[in-house]
Amino acid sequence: MFPDIAYAMAGPGGGGEAGPQGGLAAFSSFLPLILIFVIFYFLLIRPQSKKAKEHKQMLESLKKGDKVMTSGGILGVIEDIDGDIVTLKVGVKDDVRIRINRNYIAALRGKEG
């Protein structure tokens, strides 16, 4: 009685070799995963890495007198850069100075104000 069950659970015969259609079946089963990765790359990964690269270039090009906005929303003018520490003049009369890490500068502001 038990040997019949074992044959019923056995896979198809053929000596255990995967023919040319076995490779095609394996590829077609991975095709949706490959397509999802390609879509994620072009919609998420590539734009984020491009934006990070542009931000890094902006941080490297900072100089004294640039008008910037920090990631916390503080607007100021760069007074001094000492390595990774940036001193900003903030306030109405520019009499307040704060020191922040260079990485917390979010954007350059235009010359208008």
N, C-alpha and C positions, 0 to 999 in steps of 0.2 A: 504494500500500500504506500509506503513512503517513497520508494523510487519513482513512482508515477508523479508525485508532487514535485520532486526534484527536477524531472524533465519538463514539467509545466512551467517552472520558474526559470529555466535556462533560456539564454538569449538565442537569437537565430544562429543557425549553423553557418559553416563556411570557413572553418579553420581559424577563426579569430583574426583574420587579416582585414584591414580597412582598405577598401578599394578606392578608386578615384572619387567616388561619390561620398565617401566618408570624410575626406578632407574638405570637400565643398560644403557638406553639412556642418562641419565644425566652424568653418568661416562664416556661414550664414547665421549661425547661432551667436557669434560675436559681433556681427555687423551692427545691430542696434546699439551695443555698448560703444563701439567705435564712433558711430554717428553722434551719440550723445556727448562724447568727449570732444569731438570736433566742434559741435555747437557751443559747448561751454567754453572752449578755448577762444573762439571768435567773439562771443558775447560777454564773457566775464574776465577771463584771465588776461588776454591781450590788452584790452582797454585799461585795466587796472595797472598793469606793468608799465604801459605807456605813460599814464598819469603820474605814477611814482617816479619815473625817470625824469619827467618834466619838472616835478617838484624838487627833486634832488639838484637838477641843474639850476633852478631858481635860487635855492639855498646857497649854492656855491658862488653865485654871481652877486650876492648881496654886498652892498658897499655903503659907506657913510653917506647920509643924506637921503637914502631911499625911504619912501613912505610905505609902511607895511601894516598888515593886519595879522594879529596873532590868532591862534586856533581858539582862544577864548573870546575873541571879538574885540580886543583892545586895539585901538588905532594909535599909531605913533610914528616917529621919525627916528631912524637909526642914528645914534650919536657915536657909538663906538662898537667895534667888533674885536673880541679877544678870544680867539680860538672858537669854542662852541658857545661862548657867552656873548649875548648881544645886549647892549644898553640902549633902551628906547626913551625918547623924550615924549611924554604924554601930557595931556591936560590943555586947558585953554591958553595959558601963557607959556606952555612948554617948560614949566618949572618943576615938574615931577619927572623923575627918572626911575625906570624899572629895569631890572636885569632878568633876562629870560634865556633859556636854551635856544640855540639857533633852530632846532628841529620843530619848535612850537610856532614858528612863523608860517602862517597859512598862505598868504598871498601878498603880492606887491600891489599897492594902490597907484592910481594914476596921479598925474601932476596937479589935478584940479583941486584937491583939498584933502 
